Amino acid sequence: MVRLASLEIHKEEFSFSAGHFTIFSATEREQLHGHNYSVSISFKKIIQNNGLSFDYRYYKKKILALCDQLDRHFLLPSQSPYLTLEDNGEYWFAHFNNKKLPFLKEDVVVLPLTNITIEELSYWFLQKILEDKQTIEGHSICGITIRVYNGPGQSSGANWERI
C-alpha cells in the first residue's frame, strides 16, 4: 500500500525584500515601491518504509538561495508586452508608456516573467524548483505548491502535480 502525505515548509528565513511596480495596461502602472515577501513550499509525497519521505533540507537550501538572489533588488520583467528593457552598459532602461526609467544594473534582477506580481513570482520559484526533475523523481514527489506572500493575508500559489 502506498502512503501519501503532505509537507509544508514556511520558515522565517524564506523571505526577501524587493522593489517593483505592477503593470496594468499599456498606459497604467503602479508607482515604484517594495514589499517584504515570504515564500512557502509544500509537497505531496510518498512515505517510504522508514516513515520518511525524503531529506527536505535540499529544498530549504534551494528556496533560501532563490530568496537571496532576489533580496534587496528591484525586480523587472523581461517578457512584458508593455515594457521594453534596454541594456545600456551600467544601466537598464525600462521603457513604458513613452517614458524611460533608469535603473543601475547592480540594483536590478531581470526575471523572465510578464509582470512582477505574486502570481508570477510563485510561478518563477516553482520553475526553478522543477529544473531538477531527477531529484524530484528520486524523492518520490507527486506534487509541489509554492506560495509567495507580499504581506499578511495576501499570497498566490503555483502548483505542479505528477500526472
C-alpha positions in Angstrom: 0.0 0.0 0.0 1.3 3.5 -1.0 1.1 6.1 1.8 0.8 9.7 0.7 1.5 12.7 2.9 1.8 16.4 2.6 4.6 18.5 4.0 4.7 22.3 4.1 7.8 24.3 4.9 7.4 28.0 5.7 10.4 29.3 7.5 11.0 32.8 8.6 14.3 32.9 6.6 12.3 32.1 3.4 12.0 35.8 2.7 13.3 38.7 0.6 12.7 42.4 0.3 12.4 43.7 -3.3 11.1 46.7 -5.2 8.8 46.5 -8.2 5.8 48.0 -9.9 2.8 46.2 -11.3 1.9 46.9 -14.9 -1.9 47.1 -15.5 -2.0 48.1 -19.2 0.0 49.8 -21.9 -0.6 53.1 -20.1 -1.1 52.3 -16.4 1.3 51.0 -13.8 1.9 51.4 -10.1 4.4 53.7 -8.6 7.8 52.2 -7.7 7.5 50.5 -4.3 8.6 47.4 -2.4 7.5 44.5 -0.3 8.8 42.2 2.3 8.0 38.9 0.6 7.9 35.4 2.1 7.8 32.1 0.4 6.4 28.6 1.4 6.8 25.3 -0.3 4.6 22.3 0.1 4.9 18.8 -1.2 2.6 15.8 -1.9 4.9 12.8 -1.4 5.1 9.1 -0.9 6.2 8.0 2.5 8.9 5.4 2.4 9.1 2.3 4.7 11.2 4.1 7.2 8.4 6.7 7.8 10.3 9.4 6.0 9.6 10.8 2.5 13.0 12.4 1.8 15.6 14.8 3.3 13.9 18.1 2.7 17.0 20.1 3.7 17.8 20.1 -0.1 14.7 22.2 -0.8 15.3 24.5 2.1 18.7 25.4 0.7 17.2 25.9 -2.7 14.5 28.3 -1.6 17.0 30.2 0.6 19.3 30.6 -2.4 16.5 31.8 -4.6 15.3 34.3 -2.0 18.9 35.6 -1.6 19.1 36.1 -5.4 16.1 38.5 -5.2 16.8 40.1 -1.9 17.4 43.9 -1.9 16.9 44.3 -5.6 14.5 45.9 -7.9 12.7 43.3 -10.0 11.9 43.9 -13.7 10.0 41.6 -16.1 11.7 40.8 -19.4 8.5 39.3 -21.0 6.0 42.2 -20.5 4.1 43.2 -23.7 4.1 46.8 -22.3 7.6 47.2 -21.0 10.8 47.2 -23.0 14.2 46.8 -21.4 17.3 48.4 -22.9 20.7 47.2 -21.8 22.9 50.3 -21.7 26.2 49.4 -20.0 25.8 50.1 -16.3 22.1 50.7 -16.6 18.9 49.0 -17.5 16.5 51.5 -19.1 12.8 50.4 -18.8 10.7 52.0 -21.5 7.0 52.2 -20.5 4.3 54.5 -22.0 6.8 56.8 -23.7 8.8 57.2 -20.5 12.4 56.0 -19.8 13.1 54.8 -16.3 16.8 54.3 -15.5 18.0 51.5 -13.1 21.6 50.7 -12.1 22.2 47.1 -13.2 23.7 46.2 -9.8 20.4 47.0 -8.2 18.2 45.0 -10.6 17.2 41.4 -11.2 15.6 40.9 -14.6 13.2 37.9 -14.4 11.7 36.0 -17.4 8.1 37.0 -16.4 5.4 39.1 -17.9 4.9 41.1 -14.7 6.2 41.3 -11.2 3.3 40.1 -9.2 3.0 37.4 -6.6 1.3 35.2 -9.2 4.3 35.4 -11.5 6.9 35.2 -8.7 5.3 32.0 -7.4 5.5 30.6 -10.9 9.2 31.6 -11.1 10.0 29.9 -7.8 8.2 26.7 -9.0 10.0 26.6 -12.3 13.4 27.0 -10.5 12.5 24.0 -8.3 11.3 21.9 -11.2 14.6 22.3 -13.1 15.9 19.4 -11.1 13.5 16.7 -12.3 15.8 13.9 -11.4 15.9 14.9 -7.8 12.1 15.3 -7.7 11.7 11.8 -9.2 14.2 10.4 -6.7 12.4 11.9 -3.8 9.1 10.4 -5.0 7.4 13.8 -5.0 3.9 13.7 -6.5 3.1 17.4 -6.2 4.6 20.8 -5.3 3.0 24.1 -4.4 4.9 27.3 -4.0 3.2 30.3 -2.3 4.6 33.8 -2.4 3.2 36.3 0.2 3.6 40.1 -0.2 2.2 40.8 3.2 -0.1 39.2 5.9 -3.2 37.6 4.4 -2.2 38.0 0.7 -0.5 35.3 -1.3 -0.6 33.5 -4.6 0.5 29.9 -5.4 1.8 27.9 -8.3 1.2 24.2 -8.5 2.7 21.2 -10.2 1.5 17.6 -10.0 2.9 14.4 -11.5 0.3 13.1 -14.0 
